[in-house]
Amino acid sequence: MSNHAEHNARVWDQLARRGAPLTRPATEADLRNPLRAVDPQGWLGDSIAGWRVLCLAAGGGRQSVLFAAAGAEVTVLDVSPEMLAHDRRAAAERGLAVRVVEGTMEDLSAFATGGFDLVAQPVSTCYVPDVVRVYRQVARVVRPGGLYLSQHKSPVSQQATDQPAAGGYTVAEPYYREGPLPAAAPGRLREAGTLEYLHRWEQLIGGMCLAGFAIEGLVEPLHAQPDAAPGEFAHRGQFIAPYVRVKARRADSESPRSKPTILSV
Ligand SMILES: C[S@@+](CC[C@H](N)C(=O)[O-])C[C@H]1O[C@@H](n2cnc3c(N)ncnc32)[C@H](O)[C@@H]1O
């Protein structure tokens, strides 16, 4: 396994042992309507009963349990054994079946070609340097015509300071850069100790098209509050959308497209 994956596995193990916010399982409130909790946009329609779903880099017992509660046949892959322990525990507590696989999102060779109807990935591509490599793996394991729902940190959010100066936030990191981002203060934007990478739009969205997906939806979930105090997450959210959520569909043909295809919105 790559050095960055091993490093991030160790850090997420520690975060999971500490019960950090993004390592917590699904709540009772989430479970009242599990499908809406994992798909607030309604991109998956009214039912996913019987769908074969891969929760990619999604350990912690939230996504896996919610998809299983919505009736899907769930596999969860994560690099952190401690995050996966949360999935095992949370599924057992609810009497749900979840298959748990330890590994990196950069190598999905453990899975059959076209074996999933849906791959669902919460924010996690920031932990690998080459996002297109991940997309190519996903394109192989999702069936032609199947869906890939993913969420990513926006490039400008990875570039900008977390605290304001002169009323605004500074774009402090170059857009064209190599290697991990400098260490940042822990908070809602970054987890302490992880290695994170910035991905440009041409990689995040163009890369999906190159891997054989057509984009069917794109939203920037709102994290802005007009009355938030300077420096708060929701104040920064007035200036910068921290995340982007993408609905992509695997092309029907087996061969990836050679040129990006972007459907107009
Ligand atoms: C923000 S958490 C996502 C799951 C969380 N349940 C949530 O609600 O957002 C990011 C996850 O990515 C995982 N991760 C980091 N690098 C990875 C890699 N190379 N391959 C697979 N998983 C990885 C971490 O272990 C962590 O569980």
Ligand as a Chemical Component Dictionary entry (heavy atoms), coordinates in Angstrom:
data_LIG
# 
_chem_comp.id                   LIG 
_chem_comp.type                 NON-POLYMER 
_chem_comp.pdbx_formal_charge   0 
_chem_comp.three_letter_code    LIG 
# 
loop_
_chem_comp_atom.comp_id 
_chem_comp_atom.atom_id 
_chem_comp_atom.alt_atom_id 
_chem_comp_atom.type_symbol 
_chem_comp_atom.charge 
_chem_comp_atom.model_Cartn_x 
_chem_comp_atom.model_Cartn_y 
_chem_comp_atom.model_Cartn_z 
_chem_comp_atom.pdbx_ordinal 
LIG C1  C1  C 0  -14.422 11.835 6.320 1  
LIG S1  S1  S 1  -14.258 10.098 6.568 2  
LIG C2  C2  C 0  -15.619 9.546  5.643 3  
LIG C3  C3  C 0  -16.569 8.636  6.340 4  
LIG C4  C4  C 0  -17.385 9.200  7.455 5  
LIG N1  N1  N 0  -18.224 8.114  7.915 6  
LIG C5  C5  C 0  -18.293 10.383 7.128 7  
LIG O1  O1  O 0  -19.431 10.385 7.580 8  
LIG O2  O2  O -1 -17.907 11.319 6.459 9  
LIG C6  C6  C 0  -12.926 9.738  5.474 10 
LIG C7  C7  C 0  -12.575 8.275  5.429 11 
LIG O3  O3  O 0  -11.621 8.062  4.387 12 
LIG C8  C8  C 0  -10.797 7.005  4.787 13 
LIG N2  N2  N 0  -9.580  6.973  3.950 14 
LIG C9  C9  C 0  -8.527  7.823  3.952 15 
LIG N3  N3  N 0  -7.643  7.457  3.011 16 
LIG C10 C10 C 0  -8.141  6.345  2.401 17 
LIG C11 C11 C 0  -7.699  5.504  1.354 18 
LIG N4  N4  N 0  -6.542  5.732  0.706 19 
LIG N5  N5  N 0  -8.480  4.477  0.966 20 
LIG C12 C12 C 0  -9.649  4.213  1.614 21 
LIG N6  N6  N 0  -10.120 4.969  2.633 22 
LIG C13 C13 C 0  -9.390  6.042  3.007 23 
LIG C14 C14 C 0  -10.543 7.279  6.243 24 
LIG O4  O4  O 0  -10.074 6.147  6.940 25 
LIG C15 C15 C 0  -11.928 7.747  6.694 26 
LIG O5  O5  O 0  -12.680 6.660  7.182 27 
# 
loop_
_chem_comp_bond.comp_id 
_chem_comp_bond.atom_id_1 
_chem_comp_bond.atom_id_2 
_chem_comp_bond.value_order 
_chem_comp_bond.pdbx_ordinal 
LIG C1  S1  SING 1  
LIG S1  C2  SING 2  
LIG S1  C6  SING 3  
LIG C2  C3  SING 4  
LIG C3  C4  SING 5  
LIG C4  N1  SING 6  
LIG C4  C5  SING 7  
LIG C5  O1  DOUB 8  
LIG C5  O2  SING 9  
LIG C6  C7  SING 10 
LIG C7  O3  SING 11 
LIG C7  C15 SING 12 
LIG O3  C8  SING 13 
LIG C8  N2  SING 14 
LIG C8  C14 SING 15 
LIG N2  C9  SING 16 
LIG N2  C13 SING 17 
LIG C9  N3  DOUB 18 
LIG N3  C10 SING 19 
LIG C10 C11 SING 20 
LIG C10 C13 DOUB 21 
LIG C11 N4  SING 22 
LIG C11 N5  DOUB 23 
LIG N5  C12 SING 24 
LIG C12 N6  DOUB 25 
LIG N6  C13 SING 26 
LIG C14 O4  SING 27 
LIG C14 C15 SING 28 
LIG C15 O5  SING 29 
# 
